[in-house]
Structures are given as structure tokens and as C-alpha cells.
Amino acid sequence: MGQDMLKWIGVTLLVAIVAVVAATLWKVEQRKATAKAKFAPDGDFVDVDGHPVHYVERGNPEAPTVVLLHGASGNTRDFTYDLVDRLTDKYRVIVFDRPGLGHTPALAKNGVTIAQQAALLSQASLKIVVKNPIVAGQSFGGAVTMAWAVHHPDNIAAAVSIAGATYPWEGGLNGFYARLADPWKGPVVARLISAWASEDYVADSIAGIFAPQSAPEGYAHYVGVPLILRPASLLANAQQRHELRPELRALAPLYKTLTLPVEIVHGDVDTTVGLHLHSTRMVDDIPGANLVALKGVGHMPHHTNPDDVVDAIDRAAARAGLH
């Protein structure tokens, strides 16, 4: 093969690489623009030491307050799709975007802990005149809820864990999230996903989270998939998930110090966050903790069994003397 041919091949490969990079970056910007245009903030912002926190407020301002914390990859829309409307007749309801997700910026590029998230959101609640709320978190939001209960016991009346990830687990760390959390590989992988993740890929991911139940009609559109697929959100979510296990290893032994009412709702066929590892143990560790195990239910009981979740919040309110 002659030198001219090698040069031609080299130039062709370089042009192809540049074209792929340009197309990827263009598609990323298009999806970010879609997220901004179609899924703009639908609540307000509160400033905590210079950091904006997005929240949605509904319900009766004179009633007891429920704070809702969404799971991994989520945002306020996961709760405003349905659950919030089931609570507004009896509660003031505050739904926060956790840092790095939805419309709340990340606290930092790396190393953001559930304790720091709990501190930020506890302070945000005080800023909007919410004192001693019932805090209810789903999945990763359950971990932040328990960090709130442990580290800020003077600003929480009761805790509700909805399929919460609350204890460290065995086995290796997820390689996908490890790559995304890597400070060098992560930004590249995040942009590739943001640009090229197909609707089928997103639909399959949502189906897996809801299994064995199905996602409610229109959920994928409502929750704002373009918000989830922004590179910054993908990176923040990966960092948080990658570092969750060691954080829970430090947090879980402190559950035994809790004296507040704790209610737990968890499906017994949840393959994302296992019932026995994450919720049965909590009943053993926390005096008076109450577990409702839902037969045949997966990871999203706030959508598939919302009445059971509302009942748990009502019990938490009654046990805390709020009703």
C-alpha cells in the first residue's frame, strides 16, 4: 500500500471522526434545547447559600407538610404525574428536584453525598417556611430521606421510605455507572448516550423499572426524558449511584438511634431495590418502624399502588401527632 493511499485513508478516518463528533455534539444541543423548551421548571426556586433549589408546591398551606424526594434519574415530575394530587386535600406538598437532577444544579461535579443532599434540602425546606415535615423518598430518595432523619432530626416529623435504597449491598459495583462516574470517560459516554439513546432504549429502561407492572399511560412523555438524558444529569446521577453503597455503609448503623415514626412501603418482587435487604432490616433496626410489603409489586409502588403510599403517609402523620 502506497503512502498516498495511507494518507487518503488517514484523512478519510479523520473526517469521519470529526463528522461523528460534530453530529454527536449537535444532537446533544438539540436534546438540551428540547428539554428547556418542553420541560421548563414548573415550580419555584429557593436559594440556599447561593445554590438554587427547584421545588413544586401544591395543596393546603395551612395543613401538615409532606416533602417528596424522587429516585435516581428522576425529577419532580415523577411525583406530580399522579401522587401529589392524591395528597393535596390533606397536606401542603413540597416536591424537590434533588441536586444534579431536574432543575436543581449539581452541588459539585463529583463527591456529592446523600448527607450533603439531605442538608441542602433540609435547609431549602426551612427557607420556604417548612418545619418538621413528613419526608417521603422513593428509591434513591429513600436514602436521602434516611440521611435527613439521621442528620437533621430537629427538622423532620416522620420518615416514609418508598422502595428506598437504605442499606449497603453485596457484589460488585455497576460497571456502567462506574464508567459514567469516571471524570475522564464519563463526559464522553454521557454525550454519546445523550445524543444517540433511542426511544426504544428509553422505553425498555422505563419498562424495567416498573416490572412486573407496566408504566402508566403517558408517563415516559410526562416525566421529561430529555431532562434525564442531558449530559449533566447523566453524570450527576451516575456519580450519586456509584458512591451510594459506601455512604449507606456509614449511614445504616445510625438508624438504631432514630426515635421518629418510620413507615415503609415496598414491593416483594422489586428487583431494583430488594425488599428484604433494604426494608425488612429497617424494621429490625428502628423501634416501631412499620413495613407494608406489597405482594407481586415491583419498584414503583407510588404509581402502581398509590393508595398504599398515601395510607403510609397518613399513618406517619398520625403517629407524629400531625392529624
PyMOL commands that set and color helices and strands:
alter all, ss='L'
color gray80, all
select helices_A, chain A and resi 3-38+77-80+83-87+114-127+140-151+153-155+175-181+185-196+199-210+219-222+225-228+231-242+244-257+275-285+301-304+306-319
alter helices_A, ss='H'
color red, helices_A
select strands_A, chain A and resi 44-48+51-59+65-69+92-96+134-138+158-162+262-267+290-294
alter strands_A, ss='S'
color yellow, strands_A
deselect
rebuild
show_as cartoon
